[in-house]
Amino acid sequence: MTDRLLRPGERLDDLQRNGLRIIQHPNAFRFGMDAVLLADFTRLKPHERVADMGTGTGILPLLMSQKQPDARFEAFEIQPDMADMARRSVALNGLEERIRVHAADMRTAHELIGRESMHAAVCNPPYGKRGGALANETAALLLARHETDCTIEDITASCAAVLRTHGRLSMVFPTPRLLELLDAMRLSRLEPKRIRMVCAREDRAPYLALVEAMKNAKPGLLWMPPLIVYRPDGSETDELKRIYHQA
């Protein structure tokens, strides 16, 4: 079955979690640590329906499927090739009944799955501002890494459209643009409720922020302890080891 699901040039990576594997291509966008941290940060309750807005290779629903065995996921990916890769990874892991991949623009998600139909949403959006792309980036990497015609305001609005009242949106975003994200969330009636900053080392400024917002909620923000990735000697912290084995 594995050989049948792989395309030329693709590789199969072991997620080191309950036998999960994921299909990736060396020349296409591949998931990084930020996705693993977001999967760990995101809270899920039994029987919830979750939207992944911009699933890429499908890493978030694959990882989060292990957090709640009865949660179901609707994953959206605008690039057909990436959506196909994600769909094949889902099939490889026997999760077709729980994870459905849509080759569609997240801005049309509410038309496909219904307005206010989701208990939770997750998104690991492009970090780069429009116009900041490198000249040698492929079209696929450009879409994955930089805002093109889909802005952070479009993303939060799309998430709000599919979330129920008091539904939760979890995102990861670079700290230099954190205020942009919080403004966009509140513009879409998504009230920031939890923030956890990510620091490469204890003595370094945070470079990522993990943010949870709740739709139509009252103001009230919890600042969580920072997540430190590496010790001074460069080795992984116990927290990072826990996340990579349990996220």
JOUR-V84658 format. One record per residue. N is the residue number from 0. RES is the residue in one small letter. BURIAL is # if it has 9 or more other ideal C-beta (glycine too) atoms within 8 Angstrom, else .. Layout:
N RES BURIAL
N RES BURIAL
//
This chain:
0 m .
1 t .
2 d .
3 r .
4 l #
5 l #
6 r .
7 p .
8 g .
9 e #
10 r .
11 l #
12 d .
13 d .
14 l #
15 q .
16 r #
17 n .
18 g .
19 l #
20 r #
21 i #
22 i #
23 q #
24 h #
25 p .
26 n .
27 a #
28 f #
29 r .
30 f #
31 g .
32 m .
33 d #
34 a #
35 v #
36 l #
37 l #
38 a #
39 d #
40 f #
41 t #
42 r .
43 l #
44 k .
45 p .
46 h .
47 e #
48 r #
49 v #
50 a #
51 d #
52 m #
53 g #
54 t #
55 g #
56 t #
57 g #
58 i #
59 l #
60 p #
61 l #
62 l #
63 m #
64 s #
65 q .
66 k #
67 q #
68 p .
69 d .
70 a #
71 r #
72 f #
73 e #
74 a #
75 f #
76 e #
77 i #
78 q #
79 p .
80 d .
81 m #
82 a #
83 d #
84 m #
85 a #
86 r #
87 r #
88 s #
89 v #
90 a #
91 l #
92 n #
93 g .
94 l #
95 e .
96 e .
97 r .
98 i #
99 r .
100 v #
101 h #
102 a #
103 a #
104 d .
105 m #
106 r .
107 t .
108 a #
109 h #
110 e .
111 l #
112 i #
113 g .
114 r .
115 e #
116 s .
117 m #
118 h #
119 a #
120 a #
121 v #
122 c #
123 n #
124 p #
125 p #
126 y .
127 g #
128 k .
129 r .
130 g .
131 g .
132 a #
133 l .
134 a .
135 n .
136 e #
137 t .
138 a .
139 a #
140 l #
141 l #
142 l #
143 a #
144 r #
145 h #
146 e #
147 t .
148 d .
149 c #
150 t .
151 i #
152 e #
153 d #
154 i #
155 t #
156 a #
157 s #
158 c #
159 a #
160 a #
161 v #
162 l #
163 r #
164 t .
165 h .
166 g #
167 r #
168 l #
169 s #
170 m #
171 v #
172 f #
173 p #
174 t #
175 p .
176 r #
177 l #
178 l .
179 e .
180 l #
181 l #
182 d .
183 a #
184 m #
185 r #
186 l #
187 s #
188 r .
189 l #
190 e #
191 p #
192 k #
193 r #
194 i #
195 r #
196 m #
197 v #
198 c #
199 a .
200 r #
201 e .
202 d .
203 r .
204 a .
205 p #
206 y #
207 l #
208 a #
209 l #
210 v #
211 e #
212 a #
213 m #
214 k #
215 n .
216 a #
217 k .
218 p .
219 g .
220 l .
221 l .
222 w .
223 m .
224 p .
225 p #
226 l #
227 i #
228 v #
229 y #
230 r #
231 p .
232 d .
233 g .
234 s .
235 e #
236 t #
237 d .
238 e .
239 l #
240 k #
241 r .
242 i #
243 y #
244 h .
245 q .
246 a #
//
